[in-house]
Amino acid sequence: MSLPSKENFSEWFHEIIQNAEIMDVRYPVKGLYVWFPFGFKLRQLVYSKLREIMDREHHEVYFPALIPETELGKESEHIRGFEDEVYWITHGGLSPLEVKLALRPTSETAMYPMFKVWIRTHSDLPLRVYQIVNTFRYETKHTRPLIRLREITSFKEAHTAHRNYEEAEEQVRKAIGYYKEFYDFLAIPYMVIRRPDWDKFPGAVYTIAFDTIMPDGRSLQIGTVHHLGENFARTFEIKYEALDGNHYFVHQTCYGISERCIASLISIHGDDLGLVLPFEVAPIQIVVIPILYKGKEERVLEFAKELIEKLKGFRVVFDTGEDRPGAKYYKWELKGVPLRFEIGPKEAERREVIVSFRDERKKFSIPIEEIDEKKIKLWGDEMRDRLRKKAVEAILAKIKFVKEISELSENVKNFVVIMHLCKSKNCGEEIENFGGKLLGWLEEIPDFIDHSAEGKCIVCGDKGFLAVSARSY
Amino acid sequence: MSLPSKENFSEWFHEIIQNAEIMDVRYPVKGLYVWFPFGFKLRQLVYSKLREIMDREHHEVYFPALIPETELGKESEHIRGFEDEVYWITHGGLSPLEVKLALRPTSETAMYPMFKVWIRTHSDLPLRVYQIVNTFRYETKHTRPLIRLREITSFKEAHTAHRNYEEAEEQVRKAIGYYKEFYDFLAIPYMVIRRPDWDKFPGAVYTIAFDTIMPDGRSLQIGTVHHLGENFARTFEIKYEALDGNHYFVHQTCYGISERCIASLISIHGDDLGLVLPFEVAPIQIVVIPILYKGKEERVLEFAKELIEKLKGFRVVFDTGEDRPGAKYYKWELKGVPLRFEIGPKEAERREVIVSFRDERKKFSIPIEEIDEKKIKLWGDEMRDRLRKKAVEAILAKIKFVKEISELSENVKNFVVIMHLCKSKNCGEEIENFGGKLLGWLEEIPDFIDHSAEGKCIVCGDKGFLAVSARSY
């Protein structure tokens, strides 16, 4: 079962998800998938980093998955944004329910009625909680594992409340910082983009998104941060008593990351041979393969054990199976194991180890004495730097900077287009007429983009800012 | 807000869940509750032990929460057992679904269609997976946090497949062993009881349950282990190719524990002042309270910091707040903090620490030099032994051994009744006519019960075995 070339990204993605045992796509309902043990372990490792970051200033909680229609419908823009894709529970057993229950598409309307009772005075603020939960969307578009799902199994959603607009805005900044740290850890390049006002989260004042670019040149939203202002606070009557004795509405933010983080991890780093995983999140970090020849097994195995003794604290497989070495290489490359150590009779004799990194696939030998925890961690760090560099190159090849509107139509089909654009809805819609979606304006200019922040709007000639248009997932 | 006496168990339980910040009961749907940060932390600590035990020979996975009606209905006994309490999703957005989706009440019918494709030959067996997920029941009875829920937020369900009946039975034995280890760790006494054939899990060959006894004398089922035989394998066509080249149905088991483990933990160890938590699972293990007098603060705080330095690796709160010491004691006792250290000017001078254990509440002083990691762990272990001893005493006071059927009616109202009973349905029903539910027969005789395993059935006089009848949750 070899993979299709990554050039055929859609097929490659479908096959790698199944063959590398991330998810089983054979579950008998469209848009629902099963996490294999290997995929689940990867998920755990990635999300434990996310938890570590969140735990610094958020408390983890759990709110119910079922939201009564009466609460979900309270914030009018919010419900309008979700009504086409909410799953409704209408029956319990054989009886119709008095109040229909929505399966949470996101948890604002589950949490905020409780925020109302939790928040009394300024000393209860800031309130910062998060949860990692399953959420549900009735997707009618083409579904794909990890990317477009009917059950999002791993939605990390954080919700905060503050005394005023500025403090909520400061939280938005912090959230962006947390997400940057998370994606830098995964060596995933991203653009931080402010969504157009007409495409923000339903109920938000503004939305800032993290978008990356997939190998087929389409953009993938891998995180969002919303400033909610007082919008939900007014609907759910969330007020606090200030030092001056008056009662004010809180200002809120929310921000989320789903298993799309794993979709981007797999898609951006993977190659024609399979997964390529950063060292820290690889379910198997090191595979040790003994090359056995009749009569010399003992010496090799003994030396291998000496090596394995040095690898304590890492996630190691010692593959003594009966497959040929080539079959073993194939198998562990598919699973994205970052480090491969081989030992044959010659190595055992010389007290050397053959080392191969999953991303470079070159082999070299080093004395066993030089292998220790520090060295391995260094290799892991170096590999992350290489992965990030390679990912940036791949993304740059998918980006085109466009100076004139006339260049748009030919480029928008194959590239993520960057241009200067004013913030008017008119000019935004004009851009979308060429195909592609206006993702919005760069909130920060990433290190891999070196165009000036300001310039003339390519539509109307007024003052414009760096904007991004893309075919998006 | 002081608690009602634990004598009024139902009120006490309701209040402690809310006041100790385990769950917020104010969510606007019956039977759904919110995990507070403190409760969630307790949940994490308890479940990380459960994960540690499971990970020894199971792989963690995740299957979808939505099960199509066509799969859920395949095993006829199974669906009959669940049809009254399944939540049905009938609409996606504004459109009716073609096939109704059930919110998983348990995951046999989600998993086993996949087991069919996962299992090919004997070398794929045994297969052992587990997941920790939310499951749903449309409960029409009186709901209670952690005990009877519409969303069970934390259902650990394990599912295994084996070559034959005996190997599946061996897994049943192992599962019982795992659950014993888990509840021993929590210092919760339990009875391992084989359910009557007419009260087993729908679709099982037999069911073995873990039951404990709550402070009001009612039994609580806190775990179940089912031998499924070939029942589901025949329905879902799960076969493997054996060494002899023939294809056989697999034999299966499944076993589960829900957040009722936390209900039992709170109920059995708690007292009139609040939670009493075993050291290993307490979200806060140690509170250090400085007793400050004007002019002597510095010396006390300095000494306290020296103490805290020694407590690295434990979950410690250093309470320098402005409340009076009494208010602090009250607060941390409510939260079940196992160890309290106090330091006043006298202690700072003598280089001593006042120690108090949450369960005993006696105070004693010891030199700071004697406090180290080993000592603290020893105290934790001793506390667990005391908790278990006290819990056994409490449970024994709720149990009555009955020799004659005439003694039943007076005892069944106030006690868990143990008696000798044959295995006929007739005699079982006769017993239930007196009130109370026949939980079944003791599979193993716990160390706190010293009646002989066999005796005359109190109904018919035939050979009987130790059976348990109780009012149950």
Interface residues (C-beta under 8 A of the other chain):
Chain A: D24 R26 Y27 P28 V29 L32 Y33 V34 W35 F36 P37 F40 K41 R43 Q44 H59 E60 V61 Y62 F63 P64 A65 L66 P68 T70 E71 E83 D84 E85 V86 Y87 W88 I89 T90 H91 G92 G93 L94 V99 L101 L103 A110 P113 M114 V117 W118 V129 N134 F136 Y138 T140 R150 E151 T153
Chain B: D24 R26 Y27 P28 V29 L32 Y33 V34 W35 F36 P37 F40 K41 R43 Q44 H59 E60 V61 Y62 F63 P64 A65 L66 P68 T70 E71 E83 D84 E85 V86 Y87 W88 I89 T90 H91 G92 G93 L94 V99 L101 L103 A110 P113 M114 V117 W118 V129 V133 N134 F136 Y138 T140 R150 E151 T153
